[in-house]
Structure formats: C-alpha cells, structure tokens
Amino acid sequence: MATSFTLESPAFSAGGTIPKRFTCDGENVSPELRWQGAPDGTRSFALLVEDPDARKGTFTDWILFDIPASRSNLPEGTKAGEVGIAGTNDSRKTGYTGPCPPPGHGAHLACAAF
C-alpha cells in the first residue's frame, strides 16, 4: 500500500492562523516544516508557498527546490542558501517572505496542498 505524503508545521495547524512571528508584521522568519511519506525513489523535494488570498491574486512567498531527499524537515528561520536552492519570490527576494495582508484584511490562514 502506498504511504501518503504529509507536511506539517509545529508553529500552526492547517486552517489555523499563521502567527505574527512568521509574517511581515513580526520577525518575518520561515516556520519549521516537517514531512514524511516520500515516495520510494524520491531524489529531491521542492517547496512552493503561495498566498491565494492576496489582493492582486496568488502571491508566491517562498520557492525552494533541490532539497535533499535525505531531509524530512526545514528548521525555523531557514535562510536562502542553507538548504537546497532558493528561487525569487513575488517580493523579488530570494528566500522566504511571510504573509503581509493589508490593514483590515484579516489574518492569513494556513493550508497545505500537494
């Protein structure tokens, strides 16, 4: 039977509010991520963090690829160049940029899609 791939963060739950620490209103650090259940033969991982609720459409907060298959987590505060290869996000920065909703927009919620 196939194992299902799961991704989670101890910083918040799926559907929960993303804590201020991980947003532009806080320290703007990446949350810890953990995963398990990679398919046999996995050679590397890629991560794409998007905000589908942004004012002007989907906003890409983080692109990270060529994450070694031997890994099963990214520590909190992972910076560009520490793990894998970081791409340029929609803030035109390399690495993580946390959610940054405009005043009055409300909190951003966490979800995962594979």
PyMOL commands that set and color helices and strands:
alter all, ss='L'
color gray80, all
select helices_A, chain A and resi 20-22
alter helices_A, ss='H'
color red, helices_A
select strands_A, chain A and resi 6-8+33-36+44-51+59-68+73-74+85-86
alter strands_A, ss='S'
color yellow, strands_A
deselect
rebuild
show_as cartoon
